[in-house]
Amino acid sequence: EVVMTQSPATLSVSPGDTATVSCRASHSVTTKIAWYQQRPGQAPRLLIYGASTRATGIPVRFSGSGSGTEFTLTISSLQSEDFSVYYCQQYNYWWTFGQGTKVEVK
Amino acid sequence: QVQLHQSGPGLVKPSQTLSITCAISGDSVSTKSAAWNWIRQSPSRGLEWLGRTYSTSSWSKWKNDYADSVERRIIISADTSRNQFSLQLSSVTPDDTALYFCARDSFTGYFDTWGQGTLVTVSS
């Protein structure tokens, strides 16, 4: 099983600032990683796939990078609706998710 | 626009079978371009992929893949007449208490469409 480890668990950021969420895979997943946003009471929403490709309708302030075992989700100019929980997911070998990072208002 | 709508009971007794259905609109459960998945979420396990079903061109017509953790207890099946698919998880315990989601994967590996979620509590 490929274990996905996210850090930090909680990130305190001021509106308008940049948030950076990290995800590490226990084995190389090449660029087969996706990022999701989950708001309270909702299902996860696909943000990024292929490590860096934004899904349809996702604002340009969301960006992803990395390959192999180290990945980053960057959210620039944080808006109020961006304070949420974010998950990484690998799909190189079956499917596993990170434990989530909560981005909260500082 | 593809939409998934879940239905099913929110309370199941221990040792019984959990059953949830996911109705599809805007796509077909029989499409050769997507797989139909079940994923659950709990504080103890986080997001956990459970399994999927998809239509094939072979004689068997449908193929299923299941997570090792539930392989002996899970059945995912498709109902083409109602354009939906279902999850059955047998012999449930309180550890199966979770928010269950259905989701579509266009054979890309990531989940582009999700159902609204069904909170299932296992309790007597």
Interface residues (C-beta under 8 A of the other chain):
Chain A: K32 A34 Y36 Q42 A43 P44 R45 L46 Y49 A55 Y87 Q89 Y91 N92 W94 W95 T96 F97 G98 Q99 G100
Chain B: G46 L47 E48 W49 A67 F101 A103 T108 G109 Y110 F111 D112 W114 G115 Q116 G117
